[in-house]
Amino acid sequence: MKMMFFTLLQAEAAAPKGGGNLSFLLMLAVIFVIMWLFMIRPQQKRQKELNKFREGLSKGDKVVTAGGIYGKVVSVEGSKVLLEVDENVKIKVDKASLVRDFSETQQN
């Protein structure tokens, strides 16, 4: 008898309540908003800044490639950029590989 009563109490406690769905959806929405604020939005902002930097490249800008090559922009031709990495040493790289401008920091 005691075992049967205990089993019925467990079954009643495990049964879903009617108002649980609304609180679950609310919690899911809050988690999505927090994820958007802390992960998606900052990444979109960084991507816009990077695209703006790449579109604004001009002759004489000092840049760094994704591979870590420092150079000075000699010319920009569509999606290709000619970089001078040393005296009389020039390489052609894709504009998408440029990740940072270091003209302001005066590094050599």
TINU-931174 format. One record per atom (N, C-alpha, C): residue number from 1; residue in three letters; y, x, z. Coordinates in Angstrom, 2 decimals, always signed. Layout:
BEGIN
+-----+-----+---------+---------+---------+
:   k :   r :       y :       x :       z :
+-----+-----+---------+---------+---------+
: NUM : ALA :       Y :       X :       Z :
...
+-----+-----+---------+---------+---------+
This chain:
BEGIN
+-----+-----+---------+---------+---------+
:   k :   r :       y :       x :       z :
+-----+-----+---------+---------+---------+
:   1 : MET :   -1.19 :   +0.82 :   +0.00 :
:   1 : MET :   +0.00 :   +0.00 :   +0.00 :
:   1 : MET :   +1.25 :   +0.86 :   +0.00 :
:   2 : LYS :   +1.24 :   +1.89 :   +0.85 :
:   2 : LYS :   +2.40 :   +2.77 :   +0.91 :
:   2 : LYS :   +2.59 :   +3.50 :   -0.42 :
:   3 : MET :   +1.49 :   +3.93 :   -1.02 :
:   3 : MET :   +1.56 :   +4.65 :   -2.28 :
:   3 : MET :   +2.11 :   +3.75 :   -3.39 :
:   4 : MET :   +1.74 :   +2.52 :   -3.43 :
:   4 : MET :   +2.21 :   +1.57 :   -4.41 :
:   4 : MET :   +3.71 :   +1.31 :   -4.23 :
:   5 : PHE :   +4.15 :   +1.17 :   -3.01 :
:   5 : PHE :   +5.56 :   +0.94 :   -2.70 :
:   5 : PHE :   +6.39 :   +2.16 :   -3.13 :
:   6 : PHE :   +5.88 :   +3.35 :   -2.83 :
:   6 : PHE :   +6.56 :   +4.59 :   -3.19 :
:   6 : PHE :   +6.68 :   +4.72 :   -4.71 :
:   7 : THR :   +5.64 :   +4.38 :   -5.45 :
:   7 : THR :   +5.64 :   +4.44 :   -6.91 :
:   7 : THR :   +6.65 :   +3.46 :   -7.48 :
:   8 : LEU :   +6.75 :   +2.26 :   -6.92 :
:   8 : LEU :   +7.72 :   +1.27 :   -7.38 :
:   8 : LEU :   +9.15 :   +1.76 :   -7.13 :
:   9 : LEU :   +9.39 :   +2.42 :   -6.00 :
:   9 : LEU :  +10.72 :   +2.96 :   -5.71 :
:   9 : LEU :  +11.09 :   +4.05 :   -6.71 :
:  10 : GLN :  +10.14 :   +4.90 :   -7.05 :
:  10 : GLN :  +10.40 :   +5.96 :   -8.02 :
:  10 : GLN :  +10.69 :   +5.36 :   -9.40 :
:  11 : ALA :   +9.95 :   +4.39 :   -9.81 :
:  11 : ALA :  +10.15 :   +3.76 :  -11.11 :
:  11 : ALA :  +11.51 :   +3.09 :  -11.18 :
:  12 : GLU :  +11.94 :   +2.46 :  -10.10 :
:  12 : GLU :  +13.24 :   +1.79 :  -10.06 :
:  12 : GLU :  +14.36 :   +2.81 :  -10.11 :
:  13 : ALA :  +14.20 :   +3.96 :   -9.44 :
:  13 : ALA :  +15.22 :   +4.99 :   -9.44 :
:  13 : ALA :  +15.34 :   +5.67 :  -10.81 :
:  14 : ALA :  +14.23 :   +5.78 :  -11.52 :
:  14 : ALA :  +14.22 :   +6.46 :  -12.82 :
:  14 : ALA :  +14.70 :   +5.54 :  -13.95 :
:  15 : ALA :  +14.72 :   +4.25 :  -13.74 :
:  15 : ALA :  +15.12 :   +3.31 :  -14.78 :
:  15 : ALA :  +16.61 :   +3.47 :  -15.09 :
:  16 : PRO :  +16.99 :   +3.47 :  -16.35 :
:  16 : PRO :  +18.40 :   +3.63 :  -16.70 :
:  16 : PRO :  +19.21 :   +2.40 :  -16.29 :
:  17 : LYS :  +20.41 :   +2.67 :  -15.88 :
:  17 : LYS :  +21.35 :   +1.60 :  -15.50 :
:  17 : LYS :  +22.14 :   +1.18 :  -16.74 :
:  18 : GLY :  +22.71 :   +0.02 :  -16.73 :
:  18 : GLY :  +23.44 :   -0.51 :  -17.88 :
:  18 : GLY :  +24.73 :   +0.23 :  -18.18 :
:  19 : GLY :  +25.47 :   +0.74 :  -17.19 :
:  19 : GLY :  +26.75 :   +1.39 :  -17.41 :
:  19 : GLY :  +26.63 :   +2.86 :  -17.74 :
:  20 : GLY :  +25.45 :   +3.42 :  -17.82 :
:  20 : GLY :  +25.25 :   +4.84 :  -18.07 :
:  20 : GLY :  +25.65 :   +5.28 :  -19.46 :
:  21 : ASN :  +25.55 :   +4.42 :  -20.45 :
:  21 : ASN :  +25.85 :   +4.79 :  -21.82 :
:  21 : ASN :  +27.33 :   +5.11 :  -22.02 :
:  22 : LEU :  +28.20 :   +4.34 :  -21.40 :
:  22 : LEU :  +29.63 :   +4.57 :  -21.55 :
:  22 : LEU :  +30.04 :   +5.89 :  -20.92 :
:  23 : SER :  +29.53 :   +6.18 :  -19.74 :
:  23 : SER :  +29.89 :   +7.44 :  -19.10 :
:  23 : SER :  +29.33 :   +8.64 :  -19.87 :
:  24 : PHE :  +28.16 :   +8.48 :  -20.46 :
:  24 : PHE :  +27.58 :   +9.56 :  -21.27 :
:  24 : PHE :  +28.46 :   +9.83 :  -22.50 :
:  25 : LEU :  +28.90 :   +8.78 :  -23.19 :
:  25 : LEU :  +29.74 :   +8.95 :  -24.37 :
:  25 : LEU :  +31.09 :   +9.56 :  -23.99 :
:  26 : LEU :  +31.63 :   +9.15 :  -22.86 :
:  26 : LEU :  +32.90 :   +9.71 :  -22.40 :
:  26 : LEU :  +32.74 :  +11.20 :  -22.09 :
:  27 : MET :  +31.67 :  +11.57 :  -21.43 :
:  27 : MET :  +31.42 :  +12.97 :  -21.11 :
:  27 : MET :  +31.22 :  +13.79 :  -22.38 :
:  28 : LEU :  +30.52 :  +13.24 :  -23.35 :
:  28 : LEU :  +30.31 :  +13.91 :  -24.63 :
:  28 : LEU :  +31.63 :  +14.14 :  -25.35 :
:  29 : ALA :  +32.51 :  +13.14 :  -25.33 :
:  29 : ALA :  +33.83 :  +13.27 :  -25.96 :
:  29 : ALA :  +34.67 :  +14.33 :  -25.27 :
:  30 : VAL :  +34.61 :  +14.40 :  -23.95 :
:  30 : VAL :  +35.37 :  +15.40 :  -23.21 :
:  30 : VAL :  +34.87 :  +16.80 :  -23.54 :
:  31 : ILE :  +33.57 :  +16.96 :  -23.64 :
:  31 : ILE :  +33.00 :  +18.26 :  -23.99 :
:  31 : ILE :  +33.45 :  +18.67 :  -25.40 :
:  32 : PHE :  +33.46 :  +17.75 :  -26.34 :
:  32 : PHE :  +33.90 :  +18.05 :  -27.69 :
:  32 : PHE :  +35.36 :  +18.47 :  -27.72 :
:  33 : VAL :  +36.22 :  +17.77 :  -26.98 :
:  33 : VAL :  +37.65 :  +18.10 :  -26.93 :
:  33 : VAL :  +37.85 :  +19.50 :  -26.34 :
:  34 : ILE :  +37.13 :  +19.81 :  -25.28 :
:  34 : ILE :  +37.25 :  +21.13 :  -24.66 :
:  34 : ILE :  +36.79 :  +22.21 :  -25.63 :
:  35 : MET :  +35.68 :  +21.98 :  -26.33 :
:  35 : MET :  +35.21 :  +22.93 :  -27.33 :
:  35 : MET :  +36.23 :  +23.14 :  -28.43 :
:  36 : TRP :  +36.85 :  +22.07 :  -28.88 :
:  36 : TRP :  +37.85 :  +22.17 :  -29.94 :
:  36 : TRP :  +39.05 :  +22.98 :  -29.46 :
:  37 : LEU :  +39.51 :  +22.73 :  -28.22 :
:  37 : LEU :  +40.68 :  +23.42 :  -27.71 :
:  37 : LEU :  +40.44 :  +24.91 :  -27.50 :
:  38 : PHE :  +39.27 :  +25.28 :  -27.03 :
:  38 : PHE :  +39.03 :  +26.67 :  -26.68 :
:  38 : PHE :  +38.30 :  +27.49 :  -27.73 :
:  39 : MET :  +37.68 :  +26.85 :  -28.72 :
:  39 : MET :  +36.92 :  +27.61 :  -29.70 :
:  39 : MET :  +37.41 :  +27.39 :  -31.14 :
:  40 : ILE :  +37.47 :  +26.18 :  -31.57 :
:  40 : ILE :  +37.76 :  +25.89 :  -32.97 :
:  40 : ILE :  +39.23 :  +26.11 :  -33.29 :
:  41 : ARG :  +40.12 :  +25.58 :  -32.48 :
:  41 : ARG :  +41.56 :  +25.68 :  -32.75 :
:  41 : ARG :  +42.06 :  +27.13 :  -32.78 :
:  42 : PRO :  +41.72 :  +27.99 :  -31.80 :
:  42 : PRO :  +42.17 :  +29.38 :  -31.89 :
:  42 : PRO :  +41.63 :  +30.12 :  -33.11 :
:  43 : GLN :  +40.39 :  +29.83 :  -33.50 :
:  43 : GLN :  +39.83 :  +30.48 :  -34.68 :
:  43 : GLN :  +40.58 :  +30.05 :  -35.94 :
:  44 : GLN :  +40.94 :  +28.78 :  -36.05 :
:  44 : GLN :  +41.70 :  +28.31 :  -37.20 :
:  44 : GLN :  +43.07 :  +28.98 :  -37.24 :
:  45 : LYS :  +43.67 :  +29.16 :  -36.08 :
:  45 : LYS :  +44.99 :  +29.80 :  -36.01 :
:  45 : LYS :  +44.89 :  +31.26 :  -36.46 :
:  46 : ARG :  +43.87 :  +31.99 :  -36.00 :
:  46 : ARG :  +43.68 :  +33.39 :  -36.42 :
:  46 : ARG :  +43.44 :  +33.48 :  -37.92 :
:  47 : GLN :  +42.66 :  +32.54 :  -38.46 :
:  47 : GLN :  +42.37 :  +32.56 :  -39.89 :
:  47 : GLN :  +43.63 :  +32.31 :  -40.72 :
:  48 : LYS :  +44.49 :  +31.41 :  -40.28 :
:  48 : LYS :  +45.75 :  +31.15 :  -40.98 :
:  48 : LYS :  +46.64 :  +32.38 :  -40.97 :
:  49 : GLU :  +46.72 :  +33.06 :  -39.81 :
:  49 : GLU :  +47.54 :  +34.28 :  -39.70 :
:  49 : GLU :  +46.99 :  +35.37 :  -40.62 :
:  50 : LEU :  +45.67 :  +35.52 :  -40.68 :
:  50 : LEU :  +45.06 :  +36.53 :  -41.53 :
:  50 : LEU :  +45.31 :  +36.23 :  -43.01 :
:  51 : ASN :  +45.20 :  +34.97 :  -43.41 :
:  51 : ASN :  +45.49 :  +34.59 :  -44.80 :
:  51 : ASN :  +46.95 :  +34.85 :  -45.14 :
:  52 : LYS :  +47.84 :  +34.54 :  -44.21 :
:  52 : LYS :  +49.28 :  +34.79 :  -44.42 :
:  52 : LYS :  +49.55 :  +36.28 :  -44.57 :
:  53 : PHE :  +48.89 :  +37.10 :  -43.74 :
:  53 : PHE :  +49.03 :  +38.55 :  -43.84 :
:  53 : PHE :  +48.56 :  +39.05 :  -45.20 :
:  54 : ARG :  +47.40 :  +38.57 :  -45.65 :
:  54 : ARG :  +46.85 :  +39.03 :  -46.92 :
:  54 : ARG :  +47.70 :  +38.60 :  -48.11 :
:  55 : GLU :  +48.26 :  +37.41 :  -48.05 :
:  55 : GLU :  +49.10 :  +36.93 :  -49.15 :
:  55 : GLU :  +50.45 :  +37.64 :  -49.18 :
:  56 : GLY :  +50.90 :  +38.14 :  -48.04 :
:  56 : GLY :  +52.20 :  +38.80 :  -47.96 :
:  56 : GLY :  +52.15 :  +40.31 :  -48.13 :
:  57 : LEU :  +51.02 :  +40.85 :  -48.59 :
:  57 : LEU :  +50.92 :  +42.29 :  -48.77 :
:  57 : LEU :  +51.88 :  +42.77 :  -49.84 :
:  58 : SER :  +52.48 :  +43.92 :  -49.58 :
:  58 : SER :  +53.38 :  +44.50 :  -50.57 :
:  58 : SER :  +53.25 :  +46.02 :  -50.54 :
:  59 : LYS :  +53.81 :  +46.66 :  -51.53 :
:  59 : LYS :  +53.73 :  +48.11 :  -51.66 :
:  59 : LYS :  +54.35 :  +48.76 :  -50.43 :
:  60 : GLY :  +53.66 :  +49.75 :  -49.90 :
:  60 : GLY :  +54.16 :  +50.49 :  -48.74 :
:  60 : GLY :  +53.63 :  +50.02 :  -47.40 :
:  61 : ASP :  +52.97 :  +48.87 :  -47.36 :
:  61 : ASP :  +52.40 :  +48.38 :  -46.10 :
:  61 : ASP :  +51.25 :  +49.29 :  -45.68 :
:  62 : LYS :  +51.17 :  +49.56 :  -44.38 :
:  62 : LYS :  +50.06 :  +50.34 :  -43.84 :
:  62 : LYS :  +49.05 :  +49.36 :  -43.28 :
:  63 : VAL :  +47.80 :  +49.49 :  -43.73 :
:  63 : VAL :  +46.77 :  +48.51 :  -43.38 :
:  63 : VAL :  +45.48 :  +49.20 :  -42.94 :
:  64 : VAL :  +44.59 :  +48.39 :  -42.37 :
:  64 : VAL :  +43.25 :  +48.84 :  -41.98 :
:  64 : VAL :  +42.25 :  +47.89 :  -42.63 :
:  65 : THR :  +41.19 :  +48.47 :  -43.20 :
:  65 : THR :  +40.14 :  +47.64 :  -43.78 :
:  65 : THR :  +39.12 :  +47.26 :  -42.72 :
:  66 : ALA :  +38.23 :  +46.35 :  -43.07 :
:  66 : ALA :  +37.18 :  +45.94 :  -42.13 :
:  66 : ALA :  +36.25 :  +47.09 :  -41.80 :
:  67 : GLY :  +36.16 :  +48.07 :  -42.68 :
:  67 : GLY :  +35.32 :  +49.23 :  -42.45 :
:  67 : GLY :  +36.00 :  +50.32 :  -41.64 :
:  68 : GLY :  +37.27 :  +50.11 :  -41.30 :
:  68 : GLY :  +37.98 :  +51.08 :  -40.47 :
:  68 : GLY :  +38.75 :  +52.13 :  -41.26 :
:  69 : ILE :  +38.99 :  +51.91 :  -42.53 :
:  69 : ILE :  +39.73 :  +52.86 :  -43.35 :
:  69 : ILE :  +41.22 :  +52.53 :  -43.26 :
:  70 : TYR :  +42.00 :  +53.52 :  -42.87 :
:  70 : TYR :  +43.45 :  +53.37 :  -42.79 :
:  70 : TYR :  +44.05 :  +53.82 :  -44.11 :
:  71 : GLY :  +45.04 :  +53.07 :  -44.59 :
:  71 : GLY :  +45.66 :  +53.45 :  -45.83 :
:  71 : GLY :  +47.00 :  +52.76 :  -46.03 :
:  72 : LYS :  +47.67 :  +53.18 :  -47.10 :
:  72 : LYS :  +48.97 :  +52.61 :  -47.45 :
:  72 : LYS :  +48.83 :  +51.91 :  -48.80 :
:  73 : VAL :  +49.35 :  +50.70 :  -48.89 :
:  73 : VAL :  +49.22 :  +49.90 :  -50.11 :
:  73 : VAL :  +50.06 :  +50.54 :  -51.22 :
:  74 : VAL :  +49.40 :  +50.82 :  -52.34 :
:  74 : VAL :  +50.09 :  +51.35 :  -53.51 :
:  74 : VAL :  +50.42 :  +50.22 :  -54.47 :
:  75 : SER :  +49.44 :  +49.32 :  -54.68 :
:  75 : SER :  +49.69 :  +48.17 :  -55.55 :
:  75 : SER :  +48.75 :  +47.03 :  -55.19 :
:  76 : VAL :  +49.18 :  +45.81 :  -55.54 :
:  76 : VAL :  +48.38 :  +44.62 :  -55.31 :
:  76 : VAL :  +48.19 :  +43.95 :  -56.66 :
:  77 : GLU :  +46.92 :  +43.76 :  -57.08 :
:  77 : GLU :  +46.61 :  +43.15 :  -58.36 :
:  77 : GLU :  +45.64 :  +42.00 :  -58.13 :
:  78 : GLY :  +46.13 :  +40.82 :  -57.95 :
:  78 : GLY :  +45.27 :  +39.65 :  -57.71 :
:  78 : GLY :  +44.56 :  +39.77 :  -56.38 :
:  79 : SER :  +43.23 :  +39.87 :  -56.44 :
:  79 : SER :  +42.47 :  +39.98 :  -55.20 :
:  79 : SER :  +42.10 :  +41.43 :  -54.88 :
:  80 : LYS :  +42.61 :  +42.37 :  -55.64 :
:  80 : LYS :  +42.33 :  +43.79 :  -55.41 :
:  80 : LYS :  +43.58 :  +44.51 :  -54.94 :
:  81 : VAL :  +43.37 :  +45.48 :  -54.06 :
:  81 : VAL :  +44.47 :  +46.26 :  -53.52 :
:  81 : VAL :  +44.14 :  +47.74 :  -53.69 :
:  82 : LEU :  +45.09 :  +48.51 :  -54.19 :
:  82 : LEU :  +44.93 :  +49.95 :  -54.32 :
:  82 : LEU :  +45.55 :  +50.60 :  -53.09 :
:  83 : LEU :  +44.70 :  +51.33 :  -52.34 :
:  83 : LEU :  +45.16 :  +51.98 :  -51.11 :
:  83 : LEU :  +45.19 :  +53.49 :  -51.30 :
:  84 : GLU :  +46.22 :  +54.11 :  -50.75 :
:  84 : GLU :  +46.27 :  +55.57 :  -50.69 :
:  84 : GLU :  +45.82 :  +55.95 :  -49.29 :
:  85 : VAL :  +44.67 :  +56.63 :  -49.20 :
:  85 : VAL :  +44.12 :  +56.99 :  -47.89 :
:  85 : VAL :  +44.48 :  +58.40 :  -47.49 :
:  86 : ASP :  +44.86 :  +59.24 :  -48.46 :
:  86 : ASP :  +45.30 :  +60.61 :  -48.20 :
:  86 : ASP :  +46.15 :  +61.01 :  -49.40 :
:  87 : GLU :  +46.72 :  +62.20 :  -49.38 :
:  87 : GLU :  +47.53 :  +62.63 :  -50.52 :
:  87 : GLU :  +46.65 :  +62.69 :  -51.76 :
:  88 : ASN :  +47.04 :  +61.98 :  -52.79 :
:  88 : ASN :  +46.34 :  +61.91 :  -54.07 :
:  88 : ASN :  +44.92 :  +61.39 :  -53.96 :
:  89 : VAL :  +44.60 :  +60.64 :  -52.93 :
:  89 : VAL :  +43.29 :  +60.00 :  -52.80 :
:  89 : VAL :  +43.53 :  +58.49 :  -52.69 :
:  90 : LYS :  +43.10 :  +57.77 :  -53.71 :
:  90 : LYS :  +43.33 :  +56.32 :  -53.75 :
:  90 : LYS :  +41.99 :  +55.61 :  -53.92 :
:  91 : ILE :  +41.88 :  +54.47 :  -53.26 :
:  91 : ILE :  +40.69 :  +53.63 :  -53.40 :
:  91 : ILE :  +41.12 :  +52.20 :  -53.66 :
:  92 : LYS :  +40.27 :  +51.50 :  -54.37 :
:  92 : LYS :  +40.54 :  +50.09 :  -54.67 :
:  92 : LYS :  +39.63 :  +49.25 :  -53.78 :
:  93 : VAL :  +40.20 :  +48.32 :  -53.02 :
:  93 : VAL :  +39.43 :  +47.46 :  -52.12 :
:  93 : VAL :  +39.78 :  +46.00 :  -52.39 :
:  94 : ASP :  +38.90 :  +45.14 :  -51.96 :
:  94 : ASP :  +39.15 :  +43.71 :  -52.06 :
:  94 : ASP :  +40.15 :  +43.30 :  -50.99 :
:  95 : LYS :  +41.03 :  +42.39 :  -51.32 :
:  95 : LYS :  +42.05 :  +41.94 :  -50.37 :
:  95 : LYS :  +41.42 :  +41.32 :  -49.12 :
:  96 : ALA :  +40.24 :  +40.71 :  -49.28 :
:  96 : ALA :  +39.58 :  +40.07 :  -48.15 :
:  96 : ALA :  +39.08 :  +41.07 :  -47.12 :
:  97 : SER :  +38.98 :  +42.35 :  -47.49 :
:  97 : SER :  +38.50 :  +43.35 :  -46.54 :
:  97 : SER :  +39.62 :  +43.88 :  -45.65 :
:  98 : LEU :  +40.85 :  +43.54 :  -45.93 :
:  98 : LEU :  +41.96 :  +44.01 :  -45.10 :
:  98 : LEU :  +42.09 :  +43.10 :  -43.88 :
:  99 : VAL :  +42.11 :  +43.72 :  -42.70 :
:  99 : VAL :  +42.08 :  +42.92 :  -41.48 :
:  99 : VAL :  +43.30 :  +43.10 :  -40.59 :
: 100 : ARG :  +44.06 :  +44.19 :  -40.78 :
: 100 : ARG :  +45.15 :  +44.40 :  -39.86 :
: 100 : ARG :  +46.26 :  +45.21 :  -40.52 :
: 101 : ASP :  +47.49 :  +44.93 :  -40.12 :
: 101 : ASP :  +48.66 :  +45.68 :  -40.56 :
: 101 : ASP :  +49.10 :  +46.55 :  -39.40 :
: 102 : PHE :  +49.24 :  +47.84 :  -39.63 :
: 102 : PHE :  +49.70 :  +48.68 :  -38.55 :
: 102 : PHE :  +51.01 :  +49.38 :  -38.89 :
: 103 : SER :  +51.82 :  +48.76 :  -39.72 :
: 103 : SER :  +53.11 :  +49.33 :  -40.09 :
: 103 : SER :  +54.03 :  +49.46 :  -38.89 :
: 104 : GLU :  +53.96 :  +48.49 :  -37.97 :
: 104 : GLU :  +54.87 :  +48.49 :  -36.82 :
: 104 : GLU :  +54.50 :  +49.54 :  -35.78 :
: 105 : THR :  +53.21 :  +49.92 :  -35.70 :
: 105 : THR :  +52.76 :  +50.78 :  -34.61 :
: 105 : THR :  +52.94 :  +52.27 :  -34.89 :
: 106 : GLN :  +53.30 :  +52.64 :  -36.12 :
: 106 : GLN :  +53.57 :  +54.02 :  -36.50 :
: 106 : GLN :  +52.39 :  +54.95 :  -36.22 :
: 107 : GLN :  +51.17 :  +54.53 :  -36.52 :
: 107 : GLN :  +50.00 :  +55.39 :  -36.39 :
: 107 : GLN :  +49.73 :  +56.09 :  -37.71 :
: 108 : ASN :  +49.22 :  +57.28 :  -37.66 :
: 108 : ASN :  +48.86 :  +58.01 :  -38.90 :
: 108 : ASN :  +47.40 :  +58.32 :  -38.89 :
+-----+-----+---------+---------+---------+
